[in-house]
Every structure is written in C-alpha cells, then in structure tokens.
Amino acid sequence: MRDVGLRGRNDSDIFTYAVSLGLILVTGDLGFANPFAYPPESHAGIVVTRMPNEISTQRINDELLRALVELDGEDLHGSIVIVELGRTRIRRSSKATP
C-alpha cells in the first residue's frame, strides 16, 4: 500500500481504493475475510493470507505464489480466497453468474 500512498490507512480506505480500480485485494489482514463487512457483490475479489507469525516473508511469498498459480484462470469476482500453508480455499459468492 505504500506504493500508492495508503500505508497506515484504515481498511475502509484501502477497500475503497481497490474497488474503485476493480482490483483484487491481496492482504494479510484477516478482517477482510468477513463477508458481512465486505459483501461479495461489492468487490473484484479478496485474497487473504493466513500464516503463522513465525514464518519468513519468503515463505509467505512462496505460498502466495503457489496459490496464485493454482487460481490461474479462475474468476474471483466476489470471492474471498484464504491462503494457508499448503492449502487454498475459495468462498464464492452465492450470487455467482452463470
């Protein structure tokens, strides 16, 4: 977020920025996994990394890259993706388009 001047800003500002540009939000903030706070129809997709505090940044990056390769070609609009060590879960919008 520091590259776009949003470092230290609140979640609402970050979410609004991503939505305004149609971006998929990638974050380590578990609060973004709440579908009541961030309804599926309101965003292009949210990817949340859920990792133990003691693992290295390199390992987090490796897991995120693994998940993104797995998700290649997936339509993530309105979905919340949870990336964990060796596992990727997708919560799709119940209002998925046919």
C-alpha positions in Angstrom: 0.0 0.0 0.0 2.9 2.3 0.5 3.4 2.4 -3.3 0.0 4.1 -3.7 0.1 6.3 -0.6 -2.2 4.1 1.5 0.3 2.7 4.1 -1.2 3.1 7.5 -4.6 4.0 6.2 -7.7 2.3 7.6 -9.3 -0.8 6.0 -12.2 1.2 4.5 -9.8 3.5 2.6 -7.9 0.5 1.3 -11.0 -1.4 0.3 -12.5 1.7 -1.5 -9.3 2.2 -3.4 -9.2 -1.5 -4.6 -12.9 -1.3 -5.6 -12.6 2.0 -7.4 -10.0 0.4 -9.7 -11.5 -3.1 -9.9 -8.5 -4.6 -8.2 -8.3 -7.9 -6.4 -7.2 -7.1 -2.9 -4.3 -9.2 -1.5 -3.8 -8.8 2.2 -2.7 -10.4 5.5 -5.5 -8.7 7.4 -8.0 -11.4 8.4 -10.7 -8.7 8.8 -11.0 -8.6 5.0 -12.3 -12.2 5.1 -15.5 -11.1 6.7 -18.3 -11.3 4.0 -20.6 -9.2 6.2 -18.2 -6.3 6.2 -17.1 -6.8 2.6 -20.1 -8.3 0.7 -19.3 -10.5 -2.3 -21.2 -8.3 -4.8 -19.1 -5.3 -3.8 -15.6 -6.3 -4.9 -13.5 -7.9 -7.6 -12.1 -10.5 -5.1 -10.2 -10.6 -1.9 -7.2 -12.9 -1.2 -6.2 -13.2 2.5 -3.0 -14.9 3.6 -3.4 -16.7 6.9 0.0 -17.7 8.1 1.7 -18.3 11.4 3.6 -15.3 12.7 6.9 -17.1 12.9 7.3 -18.0 9.2 9.5 -15.9 7.0 8.4 -13.3 4.4 9.9 -15.6 1.7 7.8 -18.5 2.8 4.7 -16.3 2.8 5.6 -15.1 -0.7 6.1 -18.7 -1.8 2.7 -19.8 -0.5 1.0 -16.8 -2.1 2.7 -17.6 -5.5 1.7 -21.2 -5.2 -1.9 -20.2 -4.6 -1.9 -17.7 -7.4 -0.7 -20.4 -9.8 -3.5 -22.7 -8.6 -6.0 -19.9 -9.1 -4.8 -19.0 -12.6 -7.8 -18.6 -14.9 -10.3 -18.6 -12.0 -13.0 -15.9 -11.9 -12.5 -14.5 -8.4 -15.1 -11.7 -8.7 -16.9 -11.5 -5.4 -14.9 -14.4 -3.9 -12.8 -14.5 -0.7 -9.7 -16.7 -1.1 -7.9 -17.8 2.0 -4.3 -18.9 1.5 -2.8 -21.1 4.2 0.3 -23.2 4.3 -0.2 -25.8 1.6 -3.9 -25.0 1.2 -6.1 -22.6 -0.7 -9.8 -22.2 0.0 -12.3 -20.2 -2.1 -15.5 -18.8 -0.7 -17.5 -17.9 -3.8 -20.4 -15.5 -3.9 -23.8 -17.3 -3.7 -24.9 -14.9 -6.4 -22.4 -16.2 -9.0 -23.2 -15.5 -12.5 -24.0 -18.5 -14.8 
